[in-house]
Amino acid sequence: MDTEVEDLIDVDTPMISIGTAAQLLGVSVHTLRMYEREGLIIPVKKDSKHRLYSHGDINRVKCIRNAINKMKFSIESIKSIYSMIPCWTIINCSDEHRKTCKAYNIHGKPCWTYKHEDNPCAGKDCRECIVYRHYSDCNRIKEGIKYYTR
Ligand code: SF4
């Protein structure tokens, strides 16, 4: 997309249908649904059960496709990479909450795919969370993991 046009559009506004998203990305609708089932993306679900994607979601899927096609990563490897984003540091969870948090103790999957009950993430809309929103492209993920694990 033209960068001037991109600047005018909020990257997080869900406004793209699943069919258009699939066309923009050169993938099938089935593939986008599979990524959602695997917890790699969280589109907005409208009452009608239609999904809407933002430009941030498009960038996220581009990063996923790049990892699969160019770097030969599996879906499981991509989940592991997401699990390395230290959400507990980013949202500043207490030591007490870390003791029982699956994202902190288990790894292997993105934090937003775990059911959180007794910690600050309980009941939060992960799509609105900085951890999900900010780490939507490959460079940010790489930089974030490097920064927080140095
Ligand atoms: S609110 Fe969701 S995305 Fe944010 S740190 Fe918690 S589980 Fe992860």
Residues whose N, C-alpha, C, O or C-beta is under 5 A from the ligand:
A	BS01	SF4	C87 C111 W112 C121 K124 C126 C129 V131 Y132
